[in-house]
Amino acid sequence: MKRSKRIALTAFLLALTAIFCFVPIPIGPITLGLMILPTLIAAQTTDFKTTAAVAIFLGLVNQLAWYTTKAGLPTAPIFQNPLVCIVPRICIGLVAWSVYHGLCKLLRVTPCGWKKQTVAPIAAQEPGGDAQDGQAVARKGGAKRELALRQVASVIATACGVLTNTLLVGVFTVLIFNGKTVGQTVIGLQYILGLFTVNFVVEIISFPLITAPIAYAVDRSRR
């Protein structure tokens, strides 16, 4: 059953990745890159191999999208370069997984998708209280604390994943296209900052708020 759920979750994340790559979500003048969301969720709910597989799939499918459905966009020549398109997407999963599990270990909490540890019984209870009631309160308090710390780890890991994506795309764009003309636009630092700044601000705020509850819901559904 656990293996079946893991396979189903992986297939679902891959399907979402493909959909979001080919169907952009415009919000006013910007396009929210929801395609990276399944990879961020995978980093917080699956093992390293699965996360790497989802991240690689993201890079490859996104590259295909820039040669098909997105080929007519002005920025297509930039993102058709594998260093700009594929490498940053793969690094999203690797960084988010490492940060999330590293923080969970540092905070001494169990990451989503892993077997929960048993809470040790407390040594003393309040006067007049039952031993069983005291242990139940301790378990409840411990569970709330663990959930809060896990949410903190999720928010930080998601932010690091978004930052990694934007930073690497920007760096590779500067290294490869700086001073060159793409279409009728001369690529320079000012153009690159204008291209990525608005999207980055929206994603760095919205994705941590979206990913944490989804990762928690996925974890609960597999118990």
N, C-alpha and C positions, 0 to 999 in steps of 0.2 A: 504493500500500500504506500509506504513512504517513497519507494522508488518511483511508483506511478505518479505520485503527486509532484515529485521533483522533475520528472520528464514533462508532465503537463505544464508546470510553471515555466520551464525553460522554453517550451514550444510557444506558450502564450507571450513571453517576453520577446522572442524572435519575431512573432507575428506583429506585435505592436511596433517593434523597431522598423519593420518593412513598411507598415502603414504610415507611420510618422515621417519616414524618409521621403516617401512619394507624395504625401498629402500634407503640405505645410499648413500651419495654423496662424493666419495673419491676425494681428491685434493692432488695429490702426495702421501706423506707418511702419511697424516692425513685424517680424515673423518669429514667433516663439519656437525655439528648436526643441520641440518635445521628443524628437528622435533620440536624444541622449537620456531621457527619463528611464526607459527600461533597463539600460545599462547601470544607472545609478541604483535602481531597485535591486538588480541582480547582485551588485556589489555588497548589498546589505542583507540579502536573504539567501544567498547561495554560496557555494565554495569557490575557491580561486579559479579552478579550471572552467567551471560554468560561466563565471564572470568574464574570464578571458575570451571564451567562445562567443558570448553575446557581444562583447566589445569589438572583436574582429569582424563579426557579422555586421555590426553597425558601420564600421569603416568601409567594408566592401559594398554594401547595399547603398550607402550614401554616395559612394563614388559612382555607382551605376546610375543613381538618380540625377547626378550632375551631367551625365552624358545623354539622358533621356528627357524626363519631364522638366528638369531645370536647365536644360541646355540653352534655352533662349534668354535666360537672365543675364544681366550685364556682368555679374560676378562669376559666371560659369567658368571662364578660362582660369580663374584663380583656383577655384575649388576642384577643378578637374585634375589638378596636380596632386598626386598621391601623398606627398609630404604635407600638404595643407589639409587634405581631406581625410586620409586614412590614419596616419600616425597619431594625430591629436585624439581621435575617437577611441583608439585602442588604449591610449594612456588614461582616458577618463576612468575606465573600469579598473585599471591597475592601481591608480592613485586612490580612488574612492574606496576600493576594497582594503588596501593597506592602511589607510587612515582610519577607516571605520573599525576594523578588527584590532588595530593597534590601540585606539582609544578605549575600546571595550576592555582590552586586557589591562590597560593602565588604570581604568576606573573600576576594574574587578567586577564587571557585569558580563552576562552571557549574551553574545551577539544573536540577532534574529536568525532563525534557521538552525540553531544548535540546541542540543538537549539542555534543558534548564537544570540548574543545580538545586539540590534540596536545601531549604533554609534550616539551619540548625536551631533546635529549641532553645528558648531563653532560660537563663538560670534562675531568674526571680520574677515574681508576678506582683501586681499591686495588691495591697491588703484587701482581703475579702473577695478577691477574684479567683476564678477557677483556673487550674493549670492549663487546661485545654483552651480556655478562652484567651489566656495570655499568649499561648503559642500561636493561636489564630491571628491575634492582633499583630504579633511580631512578623508573621508571614505576610500579612496584608501590607504592613508598613514597609517591609523589605521589598515586596513586589512593586510598590509604588515608587520607591527610591530607584530600583533597578530600571523601571520603565523610563523615569525621568532622565537618568544618566544615559540610557541607550538612545533616547531622543536627542540628547545633546551631541552624542557621538555621530548620530545620523545627520544632523544639521551641519556639523563641521565637515564631515566627509563629503556631503553633497556639495557644499560650497567649494571645497578643494577640487572636486571633479569639474565643476563649472569653470573655476579659475584656470585649471590645467588646460581645458579645451580652448578657452578664449586666448590664453597666453601663447600656447603653441601655434594656434592658427595665425595669430598676429605676428609672431616671430618668424615663422616660415614664409609668410606673405612678404614681410619686409626683406628677408634674405633673398628670396627668389624674384620678386616682382618690383622691388623699389626702383623707381626711375623709369620703369618700362610703361608702355602704353597698352592698356587693355580696352579694346573697343575704341572709344574716344576719350578715355580717362587716363590721365597720367597717375600712376600709383605712387603715392608718397606717404610719409608718416601721418600727415594731417588727414588724408583720405582714409587711411586704415583706422585711425582713431575714431573718426566719424562713423565708419562702417560698423565697428564692433562695440563702441561704448554703450549705446542705448540698449542693444540686445543684452549685453553683459549685465548691466544694472538690473534689468527686468528679471533675467534668469537667476542672478545671485540672490535676489529677494524671494522670488516665487518658488524656485525648485526646492530649496530646503524645507519650505512650508508644505510642499506637495509630497515630497519623497518620504519624509518621516512617518506620517500616518499611513501611507500606502504600505511601506515596509512592515509596519506593525500589524496591519490588517492581513497581509500575506502570511506573516508568521503565525498569527492566531488561527488562520484557516487551515494550516497544516498540522495542527495538534490533534 
